[in-house]
């Protein structure tokens, strides 16, 4: 007996409340459907249906079998779809969102390499520093940088790590002096990343000589753009706490000075996230693999190569974005 077919036909009988109705829907004879249902009952050693002249309805055991059978059949359909996706060539429109500063530090090179490798994919990139809900806004993939991720409705693949840097322009430090420890920041002009509409003090977690410290600051400037904050720090407005790949070129050139450089820096992880259907589309899988190959765990802004064919199981994240 073809067990999957027997389960599928049995489910159809339950849903349409009759063998004749199920046979018509399936395009087979009533006798064939009855034969499969009877064989299933014999296989399970249980009566699955109450049969009357007016209707067919499941027994208590039949109802339980029906519920389990639906799950089995849905899993099979998902497996078949996943197998088709594995064989499919990447194609269609791929919509990706990423933070502005991240998008300006080598990300475009990887996107270009991916687009050349997959000409049937049309890539659309939206650079924004606001939190984007993928399913609600129609995006396939998002780049997120966080200590951890809280999203229960996305899969997250780790791409790289970066760190937080406390920095200021030489002109500001000449004017206001060097803070000796993280708690001194409360007495300095600080500029902070904060979503639009927020107010009040901001908590910075800063790694200093004596370990990680939580410092409350009252920003002289707050913005939801790390690029803007970097430029304001470079202009001498105050001290900023920014991701390393945003400020490293300026630190190397001397336009910004890294403070507490000898201490262990707080790290952030760069994730590629995408919604959690049972199978990802070929274009999403190919793009995430290209990013994994390009960054290979290294810092953003320095991608090491184009697309990858290696597989890597997605890892779910936990925490704040």
C-alpha positions, 0 to 999 in steps of 0.5 A: 500500500502507498501509505502517503496516498492512503493518508492523503485520500483518507484526509480528502474523505474526512474533509469532504465528508464522503467517499463519493465526494472525495473520489470525484475530487481526486478523479478516481473511482469510489471503489479505489478510494474505499480500498485505500481507506480500508487498507489504512484501517487494516494497517492501523488496526483501527476503525477510522470512519463512521459510515451512514447512508447520509454522511461519513464522519471520523471516529475519535481515532480517525480524527486523531489520525486525520490531524497527524496525517495533515501534518505529515502531508504538509511536511512532505509538501514542504520537503518537496518544495525545498528540494525544488528550491535547491535545484532552482537557479536564483532568479527574480527581484531580491530586495535587501536592506542594510545600515547606511554606513555598512552599505558604504564600506565595501558592501557594494563590491559584494553586491556587484559580484553577486549580480554578475554571477547571477544575471537572472536576479535583479537586486534592489538595495535600500540603505537605512539606519531604521529597524526594518520589518522584513515581511511587512515591508517586502524585503528578502534580506536585512543586514543587522548589527547587534549584540544579539537578536530578539526576532523570533520570525527570522533566521539569522546568519553570522557574517562578521564581528565588529567592535565599538570605538570611543573617539573624538577629534584632536581639536576637541581633546585639545579643548576639553581634555582627554577622559581618563576612564569611561566614567569621565565621559559624563562630564564631556560633550558626547554625541550619541546614536538614538532613534528620532523622537527619543530624549533624556540620558543615554546609557553607553557601555564602554570597555575601559581599563577596569572592565566594562562600565555603564555610563549615562550621558546627556548628548549634545547631539543625537541622531539616527545616522552613524555617518552623521555622528562620525562627521560631527565628531570629526568636526570637533563637536564632542566624543562619539561611540561608534562601530569600528568600521565607521571610524577606522579610516579616520582613526588611521588618518588621525582625524579621530583619536580612539580613546581607551584603546588599550581596553577590551572593546565591546563587540557587535555581530553582523547578521544577515537575516531573512524570514523563516519559511520552511525553505528559503528561495534560491536567490536568498540562499545564494545571496547569503552564501555570497555574503558569508564567503565575502566576509568570512568572519572578518570585519565589514568594510573589507570583504575578501571575495565574491560568491560562495557555494559552501553551505552553512546552517543558519543560526537563530539569534537572541536579543536586541537589534 
